[in-house]
Structure formats: C-alpha cells, structure tokens
Amino acid sequence: MAVAEVKSNRTASKEARRQQLIQATIKCISKRGIGGTTMSEVASEAGLSQGIVNLHFKSKDNLLNETLRWVAEEYKSQFEKTLEKSGPGPEDKLLALMELDLRPSVCDRHKLAVWFAFWGEAKAVPTYQRMCDAYDREYDEVIGRLCEQIIKDGGYQAIDARTVTEALSSMTDGLWLSCLISPKSWDRQIARDAVHGYLRAVFPKHFE
C-alpha cells in the first residue's frame, strides 16, 4: 500500500472517530444537559475508552465547542442546499427554508436538545454566544432579504420585513420547543400548517 494511501486511511479513520464521539456527545447532552455531560459518559456512550476522547479533543470544552460547531455546520449545509435547489421565486425559497426547519433531519429531538442547551448557556459562555449569534444572524439576513423581495414584488403596504423575519424565527423556535418537550402530542403536519397559515396571512398574494 502506498504511503499516501496509508495517510488517507488514517485521516479518514481519525475523522470517523471524531464523528462517533460528537454523535455520542449529542446523545449525552440530550439526556443530561451540558452540565451533566462528562468525558467518561461520552466515552461510554460511544463504546470507547476515555483515553480516546482525550486524544481527539483534549478537554470537555473542546469537545463541546466542536459538537456545537458540527450541529451548526450540518444545519448550515442543509440550509444552503435548500436555498439553492428551491424554486426561483422568493416565496418558493422562503417556504422551502421554513419547511426545512420541520424536516426530521433538522427537527430531531436529540439535536434540538443540543441547540437549546447551548442557547441556554450562551450568555455565560462567550464562545457559545459568538457561534450562536453568527449562525442566527446569517439565517435572519437570508430570511429578511426574501421577505423584502416578496414585499416589493407584491406591493404590500405596512408590512416590515424585519418584523416578519422575527415572527418566523420565533415561530420556528416555539415549534422546536414543543417538539422537544411534548413529543407525544406534537404533530409535524400541524406545525407545517401553522407556518403555511402565517405566510398566507402576511403574504396572501404569494401564498394562496
């Protein structure tokens, strides 16, 4: 086997192991929160030794930072792909992005628990706050631009794009929270209907 191929296999193995540990961290946070998650519990969840966790992440802070970054980047990737592949009109893109937030790949209780756990710690931990703020700001900018275009195209009066963006973001947060704390009564289709209903009420010319 060539030296380059050996290095490639080792790199792939290293990334796969880090991914395994991040997934285990997500499960631990969803069960115990950030404060209750330890390196040893992550190792146990992953079926590995604590030494392996220390080797890859050095500390709990590094592990948590990388877990937040991974969850955020995964969402960002889906967000960008949805924006690129959705219909040409701003209303098509806005609806596709709002529906993305309710897909099982995003609206998953383990991932939602991680999001809310980090949001809850953001004020106390500057690193979390910077990361969360950066992703939230980018999300709001895209949604805001789409709302501005819809308002312009439809000639809507007395409708503010920033207000609509804030309402949509708050609606998503509320639906995510309901999914997290009331999984038995939460219904994905009802959540979609709520989003569609709001968009129809605000932009009736575009969402009949």
URNOR-V267498 format. One record per residue. PHI is phi as a letter, one per 30 degrees, with the letter a starting at -180 (NA if undefined). PSI is psi in whole degrees, -180 to 180 (999 if undefined). Layout:
BEGIN
<<PHI PSI> <PHI PSI>>
END
This chain:
BEGIN
<<NA 135> <d 153> <e -42> <d -39> <d -39> <d -45> <d -39> <d -43> <d -39> <d -41> <d -44> <d -41> <d -40> <d -45> <d -39> <d -39> <d -42> <d -41> <d -40> <d -42> <d -36> <d -42> <d -38> <d -36> <d -41> <e -45> <d -40> <d -44> <d -39> <d -26> <c -39> <b -6> <i 175> <d -44> <d -33> <d -2> <c 125> <c 164> <d -38> <d -37> <d -37> <d -44> <d -44> <d -43> <d -37> <d -11> <i 31> <b 173> <d 156> <d -28> <d -35> <d -40> <d -45> <d -37> <d -41> <d -31> <b -12> <i -41> <a 164> <d -39> <e -45> <d -42> <d -44> <d -42> <d -44> <d -32> <d -45> <d -44> <d -41> <d -47> <d -43> <d -43> <d -35> <d -44> <d -44> <e -41> <d -44> <d -39> <d -48> <d -40> <d -41> <d -43> <d -40> <d -38> <c -10> <d 172> <e 169> <d -30> <d 153> <d -32> <d -35> <d -44> <d -41> <d -46> <d -42> <d -40> <d -37> <d -38> <d -30> <e -42> <d -13> <c 2> <d 150> <e -30> <d -22> <c -51> <d 68> <c 132> <d -36> <d -47> <d -39> <d -39> <d -37> <d -46> <e -50> <d -33> <d -45> <d -39> <e -39> <d -26> <c -5> <e -41> <d -30> <d -21> <b 104> <e -35> <d -45> <d -42> <d -43> <d -44> <d -46> <d -43> <d -40> <d -46> <d -40> <d -40> <d -42> <d -41> <d -49> <d -36> <d -43> <d -49> <d -41> <d -42> <d -40> <d -42> <d -40> <d -41> <d -40> <d -44> <d -43> <d -47> <d -39> <d -6> <i 35> <d 138> <c 148> <h 32> <b 126> <c 125> <e -39> <d -39> <d -43> <d -42> <d -44> <d -40> <d -43> <d -41> <d -42> <d -37> <d -44> <d -47> <e -42> <d -41> <d -39> <d -43> <d -40> <d -41> <d -39> <d -46> <c -17> <b 60> <d -29> <d -33> <c -15> <d 136> <b 123> <d -39> <d -39> <d -39> <d -43> <d -42> <d -37> <d -43> <d -46> <d -42> <d -40> <d -45> <d -38> <d -39> <d -37> <d -41> <b 67> <d -28> <d -23> <c -23> <b 71> <d 999>>
END
